[in-house]
Amino acid sequence: MRRFLALLCLTVASPTWANASGATYHCNFGKYGSIIIDTRSPDASISINGRRREAQSGSYFYQTRDGEEVVMFGPDMRYWEYKGVRDMHCSRRSNGKPSR
């Protein structure tokens, strides 16, 4: 019985320890300025003009939760596009796994 309880505790507790890793992309979209896309799930976000907004991922895009802003990306996130402006040279920073 004790082994079962210990296993149950580890199984239930592990999702809180398993904070997702991801990458942050800093892109320059010309007249729209710099946009930062943080791809960590479930805390993904898009920062436009210094305003950070929660985001969700889709197939080849991230959009704000309210659906007002959409940033698309190409295969392997090699390029990003916002309102028809493409940045092929976004800087990428790996967020790694946060400590517990």
Secondary structure per residue as TSV (DSSP state, phi and psi in degrees):
chain	resnum	aa	ss	phi	psi
A	1	M	-	360.0	-40.5
A	2	R	H	-64.5	-39.7
A	3	R	H	-63.4	-40.0
A	4	F	H	-62.6	-44.6
A	5	L	H	-64.4	-40.9
A	6	A	H	-63.5	-42.6
A	7	L	H	-64.9	-41.3
A	8	L	H	-62.2	-43.0
A	9	C	H	-63.0	-43.1
A	10	L	H	-66.1	-39.2
A	11	T	H	-66.8	-42.3
A	12	V	H	-72.0	-38.1
A	13	A	H	-78.7	-26.3
A	14	S	H	-59.9	-37.2
A	15	P	H	-60.3	-31.0
A	16	T	H	-72.6	-25.2
A	17	W	H	-86.2	-21.9
A	18	A	-	-89.6	59.3
A	19	N	-	-61.7	135.3
A	20	A	-	-71.2	143.5
A	21	S	-	-93.8	171.4
A	22	G	-	179.3	-167.5
A	23	A	E	-128.4	157.4
A	24	T	E	-115.6	131.0
A	25	Y	E	-112.1	129.9
A	26	H	E	-112.1	113.7
A	27	C	E	-120.2	153.7
A	28	N	E	-116.8	117.5
A	29	F	-	-108.7	49.6
A	30	G	G	53.4	-119.7
A	31	K	G	-64.2	-16.3
A	32	Y	G	-89.9	-8.5
A	33	G	-	81.0	-161.2
A	34	S	E	-84.4	140.1
A	35	I	E	-132.9	136.3
A	36	I	E	-112.6	126.7
A	37	I	E	-114.4	115.4
A	38	D	E	-100.8	116.1
A	39	T	-	-94.0	8.9
A	40	R	-	-65.2	129.6
A	41	S	S	-104.6	135.2
A	42	P	S	-93.6	11.3
A	43	D	S	-100.9	31.7
A	44	A	-	-60.1	147.6
A	45	S	E	-153.0	160.2
A	46	I	E	-126.3	127.2
A	47	S	E	-110.9	118.6
A	48	I	E	-122.3	125.4
A	49	N	T	52.3	40.2
A	50	G	T	78.8	-2.4
A	51	R	E	-98.9	113.7
A	52	R	E	-87.3	131.7
A	53	R	E	-131.8	140.2
A	54	E	E	-60.6	145.5
A	55	A	E	-137.2	164.6
A	56	Q	E	-132.2	151.7
A	57	S	E	-95.1	154.5
A	58	G	E	-137.6	-164.7
A	59	S	T	-78.4	103.0
A	60	Y	T	69.2	28.9
A	61	F	E	-160.4	160.6
A	62	Y	E	-124.2	139.7
A	63	Q	E	-136.8	152.0
A	64	T	E	-65.3	154.2
A	65	R	T	-57.6	-32.2
A	66	D	T	-82.2	-5.0
A	67	G	S	79.6	5.1
A	68	E	S	-74.4	-34.2
A	69	E	-	-121.4	138.7
A	70	V	E	-134.0	131.6
A	71	V	E	-120.5	122.8
A	72	M	E	-100.7	155.7
A	73	F	E	-135.2	156.8
A	74	G	-	-90.8	-178.8
A	75	P	G	-51.8	136.1
A	76	D	G	57.9	20.3
A	77	M	G	55.8	34.5
A	78	R	-	-72.0	-26.2
A	79	Y	-	-144.1	158.8
A	80	W	E	-126.9	153.3
A	81	E	E	-139.9	136.7
A	82	Y	E	-137.7	121.9
A	83	K	T	49.4	42.8
A	84	G	T	83.6	-1.9
A	85	V	E	-103.7	127.8
A	86	R	E	-106.4	138.4
A	87	D	E	-118.4	116.0
A	88	M	S	-91.3	-3.6
A	89	H	-	-128.0	39.6
A	90	C	-	-64.4	141.9
A	91	S	E	-83.0	143.3
A	92	R	E	-120.8	131.7
A	93	R	E	-125.6	125.6
A	94	S	E	-77.1	132.1
A	95	N	-	-85.1	-17.7
A	96	G	-	62.6	-171.9
A	97	K	-	-95.9	124.1
A	98	P	-	-66.9	154.5
A	99	S	-	-76.1	159.5
A	100	R	-	-75.5	360.0
